[in-house]
């Protein structure tokens, strides 16, 4: 889809009832959040520290990370 096509759709969205515009806005925010989710500096520090001493994540910790990113 081109930028012009996206703009055309968004222009049409502005003519929709507010309730429908809100749905589109919520969806766009959710997509944006998924794109911005990343490991924090603190999480990277823990990973690097554990990797350096060969103390990596437990099964429970790995499952928690997968749960966190599956729902995103």
Steps between C-alpha positions, in 0.01 A plus 500: 500500500638841409513803728237669284266202541549509877426874504184445293374242746582719799318793337192278463532385861459863606150495347392197704305514826718577803452150642653346187782756493580404860527134398746587224701716740516218759612255233768739372627555856517125558702449180728787596553353848590159354754667273652687795518210745859416565722370774580771754854605587454333839392173336802515264731553798358189669538297179859611450588437865352149495657417164840608631474258790309236296193539724224532244123512541302227671216326317251714693677822401509396134130416509422840655680677216310295241170574678581870503579521129233255380228729635651810339 
